[in-house]
Each structure stands twice: as structure tokens, then as C-alpha cells.
Amino acid sequence: MSNSHKALSRVPWLVATLIGIAEMATDMYAPSMPQISDFFGISESITQLTVSFNLIGLALSALIYGPLSDSYGRRRVILAGLSVFFLGSLACSYSSTITTLIAARLFQGMGSGVCLAVGHASIQDLFSGERCAQMHSRLSMVIALSPGIAPIIGGYIATAFDWPAIFIAITCVVTLLWALIFRTFPETLPQAKRLPFSPKHLLLAYRRLFSNPRFVGYAFIHIMAITWVWADSANLPFVFIDGMGLPLDRYGYFFACLVGAYILGTYLNQKFVVKLGMTTMLFIGLSLTALSGITLIIAKYIIDLTPLLVVAIKLPGSTGLAFIFGSAPPRAIEIAGEDAGSGAAVLSSWQMLFGSIGIYIVGLAYNGTILPIACMTVFSVTTSFIVYFILHHGKLRPIPVAQ
């Protein structure tokens, strides 16, 4: 194997590391949110703005990182975004008011957005079709280890040193990540395939994407799934810790069980996606997620729920989520074609924007129980099923776009 092939073979694992660290920036932080509410003397809904604004930063920056990487290459854009990620994380650790913490989280999100937007595009540079879906599932298995471990680590750090220490730890990790990418990440987009960067070309790329109903449809399914995931992640600590009396340093173990189910799903998806196809795996994933959401709503009214019971009911949905993430995003980016970078940017941007909206809506409806989270899950899956059937039973054609 030549040196160039060896370098390219490292890309999937480097992308997994990139996205895993970006996930860690939120997941390490989640268990400390009740602690932050007490520290600043604010309500849960205000504390959740630190998550929402982080996702808004991700959403806004991803729209720029994707097209920039289509023009200037993946590697240098990733390094630039990680520099912003470092500065934002450092600012979070020194925040003395909730306002500065929210602003710092926004800036942090504007940096970490590069990991998802450009990371996925790098994979699309090297793989296509069912093979790309299989690779996404393998990466998801590795990436999922981060949110499985991060809340446990974050819970212990917050208990031992208070919440600012979490951001100091993230800053150190991002520093090491920047050095790793600088030394080992090869360029995956050849000069001949790069597009000229200009506001006109940027707008044309997005017009082509939004005029293609198949891209929009698969993107929507992915986005609705991530909407309830973020709403779940931001509100579940309050349900378990405040509503059900779970100790702060135990939350990570319960969350790790859900991550374990997700990892199982990524294994099953990569095993069966080539045989059954992305369409079938996507349908199964939506069905499992619907099962968990509906069961949670019913259980809320007939039994006294505990953290252990909630996790047990949510396990099928976590497994199904891996099928959705392993099928919808690669199909959408594949449909994007030469606008793969912009397509990945749209996915990253929309998922974070809708994720922040989901967090806000569920936060407003929060009543100390699991019900608002379960209702958001059912709503997201129902709308996704509608789009799924339109995609596979409707006659959809791209709308012509003037050049």
C-alpha cells in the first residue's frame, strides 16, 4: 500500500475522532446543567439556552464550512474551525455570568460545526452507495463511544471540581485534536474537483440542493430524528436528576445504556444494509423509534416510571436511531453529487437548528416528567414516516435551477 493510500485509509478514523470530540463538547456538559442552574440561580429553561445557542452556532457555521471546503479543500478548513473550537471552549471555562456562558457556547458551536459538516463530506469523497452507508455505520459505532463515556466523565469532573473544569478538559482535548489533524489528516478533495468560491456559486449550490425534493426529503428525516435526540439529551438530565432523584454522578451510566443500544444498532445496520438496502433499514429504524415513543407515553399513565424503566423502554428507539443515521444522511449527501460539501453543511446546519428548536419546545413544556420528550419523539417519527412514504411512493423530480 502506497503512502497516499495509507494516509487516506486513516480518514474514516480521523473523522470519527473529529465528530466524537464535537459530541463530547455537549455530552460531557449535560450532567452539570442542574448544577449550573443552581450556581447562577436560574431556571432550567434558561440553562438549556447554553445548549440551544451552541447548536445555533453549529448550524450557522456549518453553512459556511461546507462550501468553503468544496473550494479550498477539507484539511485547511477543518484546522481553521478547530482553532475557533479551542477559543470558544476556553471562553466557556472562564465565564462568570450566564450571559457570557451562553455567548461562549455560541462561539464554541461555531468552531465545532466544522467537525460534522466537513467530516461527513470527507467520507463522501472516498466512498459511495451502500458502501458509504456501511462506512457511516462503522464510524457511528466508534463515534457513539464518546457520548457513552462523556457524561460519566463529565459527572465525575463536575462533582469533584465544579462545572468550569469540564470546559478546561474539553479545551485540552481540542488542542490535542488540532495537533493530530495537522500531522496526519490528508486532503481528500483533489484540486480538479474543487469548485470556485463566490457568493453566486454558494447560492447556486444551495438552490440546487433545495430544488431537489429527494435530497430535501432524506435530509428532513435525518433532521427530525436529531431534533428529538437533542431535545432528549438536554432535558433527560432534569427528568432523571431533579424529577426522579437520580444522583448526578450516576446519570452517565444510564445514558451509557442508551448509547450501548445505539452501538448495537450501528453493528446491525452495517451487517444488514448491503443485503436489505438503506430504504428497508430506514423503515425499520423509524418503526423502532415510534415503538419507544408511544410506549413511553402509555407507560407514563399506567405505571410509576423510574430511570431504569425509562431507559428500558427507550432501548429499541436508540437501536433504531442507528438505522436512521446510517441510511438517511449518506443517501442525502449522495444525491447532492458535486455539492456534497454543501449538502453535508445543510444536514449539519439544519440538524443543529432544529435541535435547538426541539430543546426550546420541550424545555417550555417540561413538567418534571418524561412526557414532553416522548411526545416530541412521536411527533418527529410521525412526520418522518409521512416524508418516507412520499419519497418511496411519490413521483419526485428535481426543479430546474437557472445557472
PEMO-V97286 format. One line per field, one symbol per residue. psi: psi as a letter, one per 40 degrees, with the letter a starting at -180 (. if undefined). Layout:
psi: ???
This chain:
psi: hiddddddeedddddddddddddddddddddedddddddefiiddddedddddddddddddddddddddddeiddddddddddddddddddddeheiddddddddddddddeddddddddddddddiiadddddddddddddddddedddddddddddddeidddddddddddddddddddddehihehiddeiihhidddddddddddeehdddddddddddddddddddddddddddddddefhideedddddddddddddddddddddeddddidddddddddddddddddddddddeeihiidddddddedddddddddddeddddddddddbefdddddddddddddddddddddddddehfeiedddddddddddddddddddddeeighiihhhh.
